[in-house]
Amino acid sequence: MVEEHRGKRHAQGSKSNVAQHPALRSVHDSMLDGLGQLADYFGFSKVMGQLYGTLLMHNGPLSLDELMERLDISKASVSMNMRSLELLGMVRQVWVRGRGGRRKFYEAETNFWQIITNILSGREMRDVERAITVMEENGARLMQCMAEMSAEDQATAQVYIERMAQMQIVFRFAQLVMTNILSQVSNTDVTQVSRIEIQ
Amino acid sequence: MVEEHRGKRHAQGSKSNVAQHPALRSVHDSMLDGLGQLADYFGFSKVMGQLYGTLLMHNGPLSLDELMERLDISKASVSMNMRSLELLGMVRQVWVRGRGGRRKFYEAETNFWQIITNILSGREMRDVERAITVMEENGARLMQCMAEMSAEDQATAQVYIERMAQMQIVFRFAQLVMTNILSQVSNTDVTQVSRIEIQ
């Protein structure tokens, strides 16, 4: 999604450096730090969280060069991590008119529900489905081999099958929670949610 | 929670090596691999997942030495990671009578709902609360300094305050989802859940 950037934010985007007042700088750094940790926590790279934070805590778009300077990381790392953020729908390209024609900038997606929806419905769902599939295949495989096993191995196979079956229930529950949250977040004013009923 | 281990599982726990049939070995390794990844994914150590997996995929308790041998890791690493697993309620000590008197063994907690409840209500809740507190404090701090800022810095502070307020709504939603899941998982037969209603 490439769109033209214009108006007030355009003007601010092409100038401004990092905030000057010490409180601004400190809040800025605290948010970058927190978002870096959050990204790391959810199995993304810390740099992804910091890049997203840099754009989020900036009023207007920034270029790859500006992001590189602000975080003091290599161009290659900026490019790679920005590509990952784009694929997750967390940042988007905008075009800003400057002296040398139109230049490519990025801005943060601030619709957090959209971001959560993208991540849950993409990566998380795939990972849960894959885990369930692996356990189903493992179970089926043990059932097939059962006849050719020693009595002791059969007892072990039985334990494996039981434990995997229990764990599959947990993953199916997680799948259901995500499916229901996804289908309802889009229809609900989440700021007004007071109750989540499990039936 | 230290309890006496007895009966059939005792006998099996004190002998058996890793499973013999190739399908058992392969399923065993696939589960350890998956649990290692899952642990890593949720910000725990991979070794914690593998230790838990080793106990889960074994019919009976294992000693620290046995765990060390099976995973080919240092005693220090086994001790440290087992302590973390104990604190999360994912493993527990059991005592097995042997030739040299009673010896300390461990077994996996197989009530996955209990584990999820422990993790959600402990670490996850604390982390979400801390994130909300940090953002509240950051916002309050900016409001206090607003008067002494330049017009440009005030505009930036306004952006920061807005973005943090939006993000706080997301964290409060996460908090609510967790609280509701926790209070209802304990009262619900989760294997029968078909619907989660957000109100």
Interface residues (C-beta under 8 A of the other chain):
Chain A: Q12 S16 A19 Q20 H21 A23 L24 S26 V27 H28 S30 M31 G34 L38 D40 Y41 G43 L56 M57 H58 N59 T110 F112 W113 I116 D127 A131 V134 M135 N138 R141 L142 Q144 C145 E148 M149 S150 E152 D153 A155 T156 A157 V159 Y160 R163 M164 Q166 M167 I169 V170 F173 L176 V177 N180 I181 Q184 V185 T188 V190 T191 V193 S194 R195 I196 E197 I198 Q199
Chain B: Q12 S16 A19 Q20 H21 A23 L24 S26 V27 H28 S30 M31 G34 L38 D40 Y41 G43 L56 M57 H58 N59 T110 F112 W113 I116 D127 A131 V134 M135 N138 R141 L142 Q144 C145 E148 M149 S150 E152 D153 A155 T156 A157 V159 Y160 R163 M164 Q166 M167 I169 V170 F173 L176 V177 N180 I181 Q184 V185 T188 V190 T191 V193 S194 R195 I196 E197 I198 Q199
